[in-house]
């Protein structure tokens, strides 16, 4: 039986499993509640059991759901994982997917939002990554956090984080996705600042939280623009527009009333309707006739919405200009770094654009911006990683750089390759971070790679797995990172955006430089940590290997870093024209995107596969050049110059990279200080002086003074009242006499 035939018969049929999709989220959410409320009373072992079991149960359900997306009826042999597209006609089915609508969440005016969950091949892959890698990190944490007094709080936060990320991935509409989006932001704040009694660690958590709020605000504005865009489309479109989308006005309007305007399947239909046709009324150049967006074109609003989502994704996925929080996220425990950096929160932006790919390909401007932002972010982070000596900081900037590569793929329209790199990155980056935690655990929490060295013999399991993950991220055949990264670079080089053909060449050559840089700094980290003699400044004389709870996840992740290339890409050097397995597997998810790109000239997508000569050889040569340069410098050049000053070029450049090119200081100068100064002015001048002193206290002062003066008039003495009356009468008579005499 082949692997394909095996997955064609799921243990649980899609129609039976679909109503239970909520359990995938509920299990870790329940685990978070139990650990958080009853954890102190339960004891360490029971808390670990509940937390790990909750994520393991969610993994089993996710595996069943993923399996069910490819289920075929054993009697008829036909695909059973289908459901009617609510926005399409009767014959329109969503294939290789299962979904369930649990009813209305809220309704405001014409906008309705349902609690709907959906699993297709894209979300299924993410479910397995989140729960699978998440379980390994939970298992690892049982040993890593065994001496922490707040263990119950730690596992509660971990479970909460997983539940929020699962909500993000399972949601079938933007609003429910935003709930998970905000949930991972809150959980990351709690986990990064877990050791809140340390002011620096608490500050890092606040920095992550505030930075993400900027992007989240842009996400909301982009969502509101899409709501208005859907409303304008339904009002202005004619029958031909809906025919282009494969539906009718009646079906589409009825689905909007039932499912709401920000359901992903509905947005895909609108995107198909906006493609220019022969008899349609609405396309990207059509002005909006009424409403808040009156006068703007549909294409202009779509571009604005996608750029706002880019800012939102830049917050979660740490891209320029909002990447600065992610390196400081190292303040949390190492398992937190592995969970955030590898498999969950930072990939949310890549998942969002992959899910909304049908909308994104309508805006070459937005795609070019995403690709360029990704390339610049990736290069900047790689250059900063060159000079970092903290092993976790190097890996943190590596994450920023690898996410930039994924954004390059998304921006240039090679969505399946971006998802492929997301998957392989989850494996090897989790392995690297957990390996770094194992190194710290066995070396007295030492993080300075210059104070380690010689760990290859003392920590063999950690060394072997870290080496595999390093080779994977570096891009060495036949490990998975090579194929996922090269698939992106190949697509970036051959795909073109209308009117901006230069973008592909720019991003491609920047990508080659990034690949060489990645090989350099990762080889540097590996050599200084594991090879050579033990540093004389080492915190402990001899390191010790970690417990099996820590080494077993490392082995599993290292194996996945190798085999993912075989089963996701389909390595066959003798048949280089075959479609990659993952490309074919994700084709139902991106079917609407393909129809849009085929019907328009906005984006030209190349579907060819990289060739052994010259594509693979070029990519391998780039990786070997970067790694070889690092090996020469740190095995031969610098050891031979011990006691001598570094060359002038290195002395000039290293401080820039070591201080992160002073980006944080620049933000402090141009953003934080002006905001603080304006806040000071508003507080001292507007709030304290104008409002408190003049408006509030001034009114009270005037009232008090007037009252004090009037108090003497209201004395209660009849003789005084008579005297005042007499004086007033006399004064009146005098005034009247003067008027008469005049």
Secondary structure, DSSP 8 states (H G I E B T S, - for coil): --HHHHHTS-SS-HHHHGGGTHHHHHHHHHHHHHHHHHHHHH-HHHHHHHHHHHHHHHHHHHHHHHHHTT-B-TTT--B--EEE-TTS-TT-EEESEEEEEEEEEEEETTEEEEEEEEEEHHHHHHHHHHHHHHHHHHHHHHHHTTT-TTHHHHHHHHHHHHHHHHHHHHBSBHHHHHHHHHHHHHHHHHHHTSSTTSHHHHHHHHHHHHHHHHHHHHHHHHHHHHHHHHHHHHHH--HHHHHHTTS-HHHHHHHHHHH-TTBHHHHHHHHHHTS--SS-S--TT-B--SSTTTTSBHHHHHHHHHHHHHHHHHHHTT-TTSTHHHHHGGGS-HHHHHIIIIISGGGHHHHHHHHTHHHHTT-HHHHHHHHHHHHHHHHHHHHHHHH--BHHHHHHHHHHHHHHHHHHHHHTT-HHHHHHHHHHHHHHHHHHHHHHHHHHHHTTT--BGGG---HHHHSHHHHHHHHHHHHHHHT-TTSHHHHHHHHHHHHHHH-EETT-THHHHHHHHHHHHHHHHHHHHHHHHHHHHHSSS--TT-SSSS-----HHHHHHHHHHHHHHHHHHHHHT---TT-TTS--HHHHHHTTTTHHHHHHHHH-SSEE-------IIIIIHHHHHHHHHHHHHHHHIIIIIHHHTTTS---HHHHHHHHHHHTGGGHHHHHIIIIIHHHHHHHHHIIIIIIIIIIIIIIIIHHHHHHHHHHHHHHHH----HHHHHHHHHHHHHHHHHHHHHHHH-
